[in-house]
């Protein structure tokens, strides 16, 4: 899991989600802001980590309809032509990818006609296209809405759902066709 939260000390939900899966066997939590506080990404190291794993999860708060800046930098540098896409660029082909995000707004804000005018799936289309270009299978996002209103034990259902999802992927119990077509991974039975 590629975890990116630029102000982790203020996180109410992302920290709990990360902690909920950190100890699962076969899961690597890679905190990008901890490893690269000055954005000096070690491309060879990141590419090696990608090759070692079958699933890339970008876990982050949803900032300005996208991801924190370090994820964009990671994508720009790590997914090189000839390695991740283009001629000879098949290092990630066949792997899974999805976003696990938290939003400040409620679910009702992320619909056509809602406050933010678009669905989460539509707003995350650049990640979907990136996955497509690199031969990855992009799954619907895992979204925790209203994170600003959650604290303490109120985060437990989201943490349990996230952990269950990661376990279902790891144990190959997730219906990948449904997970790819869904608007949200919350709709897919694990």
C-alpha positions in Angstrom: 0.0 0.0 0.0 1.3 3.4 -1.0 0.2 5.6 1.9 0.3 9.4 1.6 -1.0 11.8 4.2 1.0 15.0 4.4 -0.2 15.9 7.9 -0.6 12.4 9.5 -0.7 13.8 13.0 -4.1 15.4 12.2 -5.5 12.3 10.5 -8.7 11.0 12.1 -9.4 8.2 9.7 -6.5 7.5 7.4 -4.2 6.6 10.3 -6.7 4.2 11.6 -7.3 2.6 8.2 -3.5 2.2 7.8 -3.1 0.7 11.3 -6.0 -1.7 10.6 -4.1 -3.4 7.7 -0.5 -2.8 8.7 -0.1 -6.2 10.5 -1.8 -8.3 7.9 0.4 -10.9 6.3 1.5 -10.1 2.8 0.6 -6.4 3.2 3.4 -3.7 3.0 2.5 -0.3 4.2 4.8 2.2 2.5 4.4 5.7 4.0 5.6 8.0 1.2 5.7 11.2 3.3 7.7 9.4 6.0 10.2 7.9 3.5 10.4 10.9 1.2 9.7 14.1 3.2 11.7 16.2 0.7 10.1 14.4 -2.3 13.4 12.8 -3.3 11.9 9.6 -4.6 14.2 6.6 -5.1 12.8 5.4 -8.4 14.7 2.1 -8.5 13.5 1.2 -5.0 9.9 2.1 -5.8 9.9 0.1 -9.0 11.4 -2.9 -7.1 8.6 -2.7 -4.5 6.0 -2.5 -7.3 7.4 -5.6 -8.9 7.3 -7.5 -5.6 3.6 -6.9 -5.0 0.5 -7.9 -7.0 -1.7 -5.0 -5.8 -1.0 -1.3 -5.7 -3.3 0.6 -3.3 -3.0 4.4 -3.2 -4.4 5.3 0.3 -4.8 9.0 0.8 -7.1 11.8 1.8 -9.0 13.3 -1.2 -7.4 16.7 -1.6 -8.8 19.1 -4.2 -10.4 16.3 -6.2 -7.2 14.4 -6.3 -4.3 13.0 -4.2 -1.7 14.7 -2.1 1.2 16.1 -4.2 3.7 13.3 -3.3 1.5 10.7 -5.0 1.5 12.7 -8.2 5.3 13.0 -8.0 5.5 9.3 -7.4 3.4 8.6 -10.5 5.4 11.0 -12.6 8.8 9.5 -11.7 8.1 5.8 -11.0 5.9 4.9 -13.9 8.6 5.4 -16.6 8.1 4.8 -20.3 9.7 1.5 -21.2 9.1 0.2 -17.7 5.5 0.8 -16.8 4.1 1.5 -20.3 5.1 1.9 -23.9 7.5 -0.4 -25.8 8.8 -2.9 -23.3 6.9 -1.3 -20.5 5.1 -4.2 -19.0 6.5 -4.5 -15.4 3.0 -3.9 -13.9 0.9 -5.7 -16.4 -1.9 -7.8 -14.8 -1.6 -6.4 -11.3 -4.5 -4.8 -9.5 -4.7 -1.1 -8.5 -7.2 1.0 -6.6 -7.5 4.1 -4.4 -8.5 4.0 -0.8 -9.6 7.6 0.0 -11.2 9.7 2.7 -13.3 12.7 2.0 -14.5 15.6 4.1 -17.9 15.7 2.4 -20.6 13.1 2.7 -21.6 10.5 0.1 -24.4 12.8 -1.1 -21.9 15.4 -2.2 -20.3 13.1 -4.7 -23.0 12.5 -7.3 -24.2 14.1 -10.4 -26.2 17.1 -9.2 -24.5 16.9 -5.8 -22.2 19.6 -4.3 -19.1 18.3 -6.1 -21.0 17.5 -9.4 -19.3 14.2 -10.1 -19.0 10.7 -8.6 -15.9 9.6 -6.9 -15.3 7.2 -9.8 -15.4 10.1 -12.3 -13.1 12.2 -10.1 -10.6 9.4 -9.9 -10.6 8.8 -13.7 -6.9 9.9 -14.1 -5.9 7.0 -11.8 -8.1 4.6 -13.8 -6.5 5.8 -17.1 -3.0 5.5 -15.5 -3.8 1.9 -14.6 -5.1 1.2 -18.1 -2.0 2.6 -19.7 0.2 0.5 -17.5 -1.8 -2.7 -18.0 -3.1 -2.7 -14.5 -6.6 -3.7 -13.6 -8.2 -0.7 -11.9 -10.8 -1.5 -9.2 -13.5 0.8 -7.9 -12.3 3.0 -5.0 -12.7 2.3 -1.4 -14.1 5.6 0.0 -14.8 6.7 3.6 -17.0 9.8 3.3 -17.4 12.4 6.0 -14.0 11.8 7.6 -14.1 15.2 9.3 -17.1 14.0 11.4 -15.5 10.7 12.4 -13.3 10.1 15.4 -12.4 7.4 17.9 -14.7 4.4 17.8 -16.8 5.9 15.0 -14.0 4.9 12.6 -14.3 1.2 13.5 -16.8 0.2 10.8 -14.7 1.8 8.1 -11.5 0.1 9.4 -13.2 -3.3 9.6 -14.5 -2.9 6.0 -11.1 -1.9 4.7 -9.4 -4.7 6.5 -12.0 -7.2 5.2 -11.5 -5.9 1.6 -7.7 -6.3 1.8 -8.1 -9.8 3.2 -10.6 -10.7 0.5 -8.1 -9.5 -2.2 -5.3 -11.3 -0.6 -7.3 -14.5 -0.3 -8.7 -14.1 -3.8 -12.3 -14.0 -2.6 -13.1 -10.7 -4.2 -15.1 -10.8 -7.4 -12.7 -8.8 -9.6 -15.2 -8.2 -12.4 -17.7 -6.7 -10.0 -15.0 -4.8 -8.2 -13.8 -3.3 -11.5 -17.3 -2.3 -12.6 -18.7 -1.0 -9.4 -18.9 2.7 -8.4 -17.4 1.9 -5.0 -15.8 -1.2 -3.4 -18.4 -0.9 -0.7 -20.9 -2.3 -3.2 -18.9 -5.5 -3.7 -19.4 -8.3 -1.3 -16.2 -9.6 0.4 
